[in-house]
Amino acid sequence: MDDSRRSFLRNAGLTAFATAQAAVPGARAAQEAKQDLPATYIFFNEQEAAFIDAATARLIPADDAGPGAREAGVPQYIDRQLAGAWGAGERLYRSGPWHAGEPTQGYQLPHTPAELFRKALRGIAQDVRKQRGADFEALSEADQDAYLTSLQDEKRDLDGVPSDVFFATLLEATLEGFFSDPVYGGNRDMVSWKMIGFPGAYANYYHLVDRHGMAFDQPPVGLADDGRGRMRLHPMRMAADTPAPGTRASHAGAHGGEKGE
């Protein structure tokens, strides 16, 4: 990974993580899927899943620095969020009126995220076949990049969804899935946290208060992890008597949460 891409991912990761942490805890169901099982989808159909898998792999590709979006389970993260409360638009204002808004006004469409993805992916399937004569996942990486760029730069209609709005939503969800706590289904094996040096959900660093000039070299800890490689059955209810790694201090949890619009 070159320095520019590393800087982009580091800055994007901090933004995505801060957004997720600021949201309401518990609004999204915790994802505890086994990471060694084949990819399964509960929202996307086969055609949609193929596009999401290929597209997210181009937005954050694997390289010499480490795995990309595909390897981090980002497609499964997006699938689970769309099948849940966020996909249903639980926290969206949906009473209209619906007018084109200014760039500073954010999302202005009547569609829930699930509706937006379903419509846009249907439009993309037709559009890319018309333009390229093949499904998106069958294109070369260069052609995939060119098509995604066209979605970002243009405002083509994708079955009622502006292409630039869909691209922005897809990119945001991809970054969230890559950098969020693994309990939500992405960031498999905490690959992004390891890459940018983020320690994860340590509750406190009490045992390090009096130690100066040292590197923090403990592995990242997630909401469902007690720091010793054990998974919590109820990650949102952290046990008060669980000691932090290497200490007798209590280990309380950080907050995860739902994506807001």
Contacts in CASP RR format, 6 or more apart in sequence:
PFRMAT RR
TARGET T0000
AUTHOR 0000-0000-0000
METHOD contacts of the structure
MODEL  1
MDDSRRSFLRNAGLTAFATAQAAVPGARAAQEAKQDLPATYIFFNEQEAA
FIDAATARLIPADDAGPGAREAGVPQYIDRQLAGAWGAGERLYRSGPWHA
GEPTQGYQLPHTPAELFRKALRGIAQDVRKQRGADFEALSEADQDAYLTS
LQDEKRDLDGVPSDVFFATLLEATLEGFFSDPVYGGNRDMVSWKMIGFPG
AYANYYHLVDRHGMAFDQPPVGLADDGRGRMRLHPMRMAADTPAPGTRAS
HAGAHGGEKGE
1 9 0 8 1.000
1 63 0 8 1.000
1 64 0 8 1.000
1 65 0 8 1.000
1 66 0 8 1.000
5 63 0 8 1.000
6 65 0 8 1.000
6 195 0 8 1.000
9 60 0 8 1.000
9 178 0 8 1.000
9 192 0 8 1.000
9 195 0 8 1.000
9 196 0 8 1.000
10 196 0 8 1.000
12 175 0 8 1.000
12 179 0 8 1.000
13 175 0 8 1.000
13 178 0 8 1.000
13 179 0 8 1.000
13 192 0 8 1.000
13 196 0 8 1.000
14 196 0 8 1.000
15 175 0 8 1.000
16 172 0 8 1.000
16 175 0 8 1.000
16 176 0 8 1.000
16 177 0 8 1.000
16 178 0 8 1.000
16 179 0 8 1.000
16 180 0 8 1.000
17 179 0 8 1.000
17 180 0 8 1.000
17 198 0 8 1.000
19 176 0 8 1.000
19 259 0 8 1.000
19 260 0 8 1.000
20 176 0 8 1.000
20 179 0 8 1.000
20 180 0 8 1.000
20 181 0 8 1.000
20 184 0 8 1.000
20 256 0 8 1.000
20 257 0 8 1.000
20 259 0 8 1.000
21 254 0 8 1.000
21 255 0 8 1.000
21 256 0 8 1.000
21 257 0 8 1.000
23 256 0 8 1.000
23 257 0 8 1.000
23 258 0 8 1.000
23 259 0 8 1.000
23 260 0 8 1.000
24 257 0 8 1.000
24 258 0 8 1.000
25 236 0 8 1.000
25 255 0 8 1.000
25 256 0 8 1.000
25 257 0 8 1.000
26 236 0 8 1.000
26 256 0 8 1.000
26 257 0 8 1.000
26 258 0 8 1.000
27 85 0 8 1.000
27 86 0 8 1.000
27 90 0 8 1.000
27 91 0 8 1.000
27 257 0 8 1.000
27 258 0 8 1.000
28 81 0 8 1.000
28 84 0 8 1.000
28 85 0 8 1.000
28 86 0 8 1.000
28 184 0 8 1.000
28 257 0 8 1.000
28 258 0 8 1.000
28 259 0 8 1.000
29 80 0 8 1.000
29 84 0 8 1.000
29 85 0 8 1.000
30 183 0 8 1.000
30 184 0 8 1.000
30 223 0 8 1.000
30 224 0 8 1.000
30 235 0 8 1.000
30 236 0 8 1.000
31 77 0 8 1.000
31 80 0 8 1.000
31 183 0 8 1.000
31 184 0 8 1.000
31 185 0 8 1.000
31 186 0 8 1.000
32 183 0 8 1.000
32 224 0 8 1.000
32 231 0 8 1.000
32 235 0 8 1.000
33 76 0 8 1.000
33 185 0 8 1.000
35 188 0 8 1.000
35 189 0 8 1.000
39 49 0 8 1.000
39 53 0 8 1.000
39 73 0 8 1.000
39 75 0 8 1.000
39 76 0 8 1.000
40 76 0 8 1.000
41 49 0 8 1.000
41 75 0 8 1.000
41 76 0 8 1.000
41 79 0 8 1.000
42 79 0 8 1.000
42 80 0 8 1.000
42 83 0 8 1.000
43 79 0 8 1.000
43 80 0 8 1.000
43 82 0 8 1.000
43 83 0 8 1.000
43 114 0 8 1.000
44 52 0 8 1.000
44 75 0 8 1.000
44 79 0 8 1.000
44 82 0 8 1.000
44 121 0 8 1.000
47 121 0 8 1.000
47 125 0 8 1.000
47 135 0 8 1.000
48 117 0 8 1.000
48 118 0 8 1.000
48 121 0 8 1.000
49 75 0 8 1.000
49 79 0 8 1.000
50 135 0 8 1.000
50 136 0 8 1.000
50 137 0 8 1.000
51 121 0 8 1.000
51 124 0 8 1.000
51 125 0 8 1.000
51 135 0 8 1.000
51 136 0 8 1.000
51 137 0 8 1.000
52 75 0 8 1.000
52 78 0 8 1.000
52 79 0 8 1.000
52 121 0 8 1.000
52 170 0 8 1.000
53 70 0 8 1.000
53 75 0 8 1.000
53 137 0 8 1.000
54 136 0 8 1.000
54 137 0 8 1.000
54 144 0 8 1.000
55 136 0 8 1.000
55 144 0 8 1.000
55 148 0 8 1.000
55 170 0 8 1.000
56 69 0 8 1.000
56 70 0 8 1.000
56 74 0 8 1.000
56 75 0 8 1.000
56 78 0 8 1.000
56 170 0 8 1.000
56 174 0 8 1.000
57 68 0 8 1.000
57 69 0 8 1.000
57 70 0 8 1.000
58 141 0 8 1.000
58 144 0 8 1.000
58 145 0 8 1.000
58 148 0 8 1.000
59 69 0 8 1.000
59 148 0 8 1.000
59 170 0 8 1.000
59 171 0 8 1.000
59 174 0 8 1.000
60 68 0 8 1.000
60 69 0 8 1.000
60 72 0 8 1.000
60 74 0 8 1.000
60 174 0 8 1.000
60 175 0 8 1.000
60 178 0 8 1.000
61 68 0 8 1.000
61 69 0 8 1.000
62 68 0 8 1.000
62 70 0 8 1.000
62 71 0 8 1.000
65 195 0 8 1.000
66 191 0 8 1.000
66 195 0 8 1.000
67 188 0 8 1.000
67 191 0 8 1.000
68 74 0 8 1.000
68 178 0 8 1.000
68 191 0 8 1.000
69 75 0 8 1.000
69 174 0 8 1.000
69 177 0 8 1.000
69 178 0 8 1.000
71 188 0 8 1.000
71 191 0 8 1.000
72 177 0 8 1.000
72 178 0 8 1.000
72 186 0 8 1.000
72 187 0 8 1.000
72 188 0 8 1.000
72 189 0 8 1.000
72 191 0 8 1.000
72 192 0 8 1.000
73 177 0 8 1.000
73 185 0 8 1.000
73 186 0 8 1.000
73 187 0 8 1.000
73 188 0 8 1.000
74 174 0 8 1.000
74 177 0 8 1.000
74 178 0 8 1.000
74 186 0 8 1.000
76 185 0 8 1.000
76 186 0 8 1.000
77 173 0 8 1.000
77 176 0 8 1.000
77 177 0 8 1.000
77 180 0 8 1.000
77 184 0 8 1.000
77 185 0 8 1.000
77 186 0 8 1.000
77 187 0 8 1.000
78 173 0 8 1.000
78 174 0 8 1.000
78 177 0 8 1.000
80 184 0 8 1.000
80 185 0 8 1.000
81 87 0 8 1.000
81 113 0 8 1.000
81 173 0 8 1.000
81 184 0 8 1.000
81 259 0 8 1.000
82 113 0 8 1.000
82 114 0 8 1.000
82 117 0 8 1.000
83 114 0 8 1.000
85 91 0 8 1.000
85 258 0 8 1.000
86 113 0 8 1.000
86 258 0 8 1.000
86 259 0 8 1.000
86 260 0 8 1.000
87 112 0 8 1.000
87 113 0 8 1.000
87 114 0 8 1.000
88 112 0 8 1.000
88 114 0 8 1.000
89 112 0 8 1.000
89 113 0 8 1.000
89 114 0 8 1.000
89 261 0 8 1.000
90 258 0 8 1.000
91 258 0 8 1.000
91 260 0 8 1.000
91 261 0 8 1.000
92 107 0 8 1.000
92 112 0 8 1.000
92 261 0 8 1.000
94 110 0 8 1.000
94 112 0 8 1.000
96 110 0 8 1.000
98 108 0 8 1.000
98 109 0 8 1.000
98 110 0 8 1.000
99 108 0 8 1.000
100 108 0 8 1.000
101 108 0 8 1.000
106 261 0 8 1.000
107 165 0 8 1.000
107 169 0 8 1.000
107 261 0 8 1.000
109 116 0 8 1.000
109 161 0 8 1.000
109 165 0 8 1.000
111 119 0 8 1.000
111 161 0 8 1.000
113 169 0 8 1.000
116 161 0 8 1.000
116 165 0 8 1.000
116 166 0 8 1.000
116 169 0 8 1.000
117 166 0 8 1.000
117 169 0 8 1.000
119 158 0 8 1.000
119 159 0 8 1.000
119 160 0 8 1.000
119 161 0 8 1.000
120 158 0 8 1.000
120 159 0 8 1.000
120 161 0 8 1.000
120 163 0 8 1.000
120 166 0 8 1.000
122 158 0 8 1.000
122 159 0 8 1.000
123 158 0 8 1.000
123 159 0 8 1.000
123 161 0 8 1.000
124 136 0 8 1.000
124 151 0 8 1.000
124 158 0 8 1.000
124 166 0 8 1.000
125 135 0 8 1.000
125 136 0 8 1.000
126 159 0 8 1.000
127 156 0 8 1.000
127 158 0 8 1.000
128 134 0 8 1.000
128 135 0 8 1.000
128 136 0 8 1.000
128 139 0 8 1.000
128 147 0 8 1.000
129 135 0 8 1.000
131 147 0 8 1.000
132 139 0 8 1.000
132 143 0 8 1.000
132 147 0 8 1.000
136 144 0 8 1.000
136 147 0 8 1.000
139 147 0 8 1.000
148 167 0 8 1.000
150 156 0 8 1.000
150 163 0 8 1.000
151 163 0 8 1.000
151 164 0 8 1.000
151 166 0 8 1.000
151 167 0 8 1.000
152 163 0 8 1.000
152 164 0 8 1.000
152 167 0 8 1.000
152 168 0 8 1.000
153 164 0 8 1.000
154 163 0 8 1.000
154 164 0 8 1.000
155 162 0 8 1.000
155 163 0 8 1.000
155 164 0 8 1.000
156 162 0 8 1.000
156 163 0 8 1.000
157 163 0 8 1.000
158 166 0 8 1.000
172 259 0 8 1.000
173 259 0 8 1.000
176 259 0 8 1.000
177 184 0 8 1.000
177 185 0 8 1.000
177 186 0 8 1.000
177 187 0 8 1.000
178 186 0 8 1.000
178 187 0 8 1.000
178 192 0 8 1.000
179 187 0 8 1.000
179 192 0 8 1.000
179 193 0 8 1.000
180 186 0 8 1.000
180 187 0 8 1.000
180 256 0 8 1.000
181 187 0 8 1.000
181 200 0 8 1.000
181 201 0 8 1.000
181 222 0 8 1.000
181 223 0 8 1.000
181 224 0 8 1.000
181 254 0 8 1.000
181 256 0 8 1.000
182 188 0 8 1.000
182 189 0 8 1.000
182 190 0 8 1.000
182 222 0 8 1.000
182 224 0 8 1.000
183 222 0 8 1.000
183 223 0 8 1.000
183 224 0 8 1.000
183 235 0 8 1.000
183 256 0 8 1.000
184 256 0 8 1.000
184 257 0 8 1.000
187 193 0 8 1.000
190 200 0 8 1.000
190 219 0 8 1.000
190 220 0 8 1.000
190 222 0 8 1.000
192 198 0 8 1.000
193 199 0 8 1.000
193 200 0 8 1.000
193 220 0 8 1.000
194 219 0 8 1.000
194 220 0 8 1.000
197 220 0 8 1.000
198 220 0 8 1.000
199 216 0 8 1.000
199 218 0 8 1.000
199 220 0 8 1.000
199 221 0 8 1.000
200 220 0 8 1.000
200 221 0 8 1.000
200 222 0 8 1.000
200 254 0 8 1.000
201 221 0 8 1.000
201 222 0 8 1.000
201 223 0 8 1.000
201 225 0 8 1.000
201 253 0 8 1.000
201 254 0 8 1.000
202 218 0 8 1.000
202 221 0 8 1.000
202 244 0 8 1.000
202 251 0 8 1.000
202 254 0 8 1.000
203 238 0 8 1.000
203 244 0 8 1.000
203 250 0 8 1.000
203 251 0 8 1.000
203 252 0 8 1.000
203 253 0 8 1.000
203 254 0 8 1.000
204 244 0 8 1.000
204 249 0 8 1.000
204 250 0 8 1.000
204 251 0 8 1.000
204 252 0 8 1.000
205 216 0 8 1.000
206 244 0 8 1.000
206 247 0 8 1.000
206 249 0 8 1.000
207 244 0 8 1.000
207 246 0 8 1.000
207 247 0 8 1.000
207 249 0 8 1.000
208 214 0 8 1.000
208 216 0 8 1.000
218 245 0 8 1.000
219 227 0 8 1.000
221 227 0 8 1.000
221 245 0 8 1.000
222 235 0 8 1.000
223 232 0 8 1.000
223 235 0 8 1.000
223 236 0 8 1.000
223 238 0 8 1.000
223 253 0 8 1.000
223 254 0 8 1.000
223 256 0 8 1.000
224 231 0 8 1.000
224 232 0 8 1.000
224 235 0 8 1.000
225 231 0 8 1.000
225 232 0 8 1.000
226 232 0 8 1.000
226 242 0 8 1.000
226 251 0 8 1.000
227 244 0 8 1.000
227 245 0 8 1.000
227 251 0 8 1.000
228 245 0 8 1.000
232 238 0 8 1.000
232 239 0 8 1.000
238 251 0 8 1.000
238 252 0 8 1.000
238 253 0 8 1.000
239 251 0 8 1.000
240 250 0 8 1.000
240 252 0 8 1.000
241 250 0 8 1.000
242 250 0 8 1.000
242 251 0 8 1.000
243 249 0 8 1.000
243 250 0 8 1.000
243 251 0 8 1.000
244 250 0 8 1.000
244 251 0 8 1.000
END
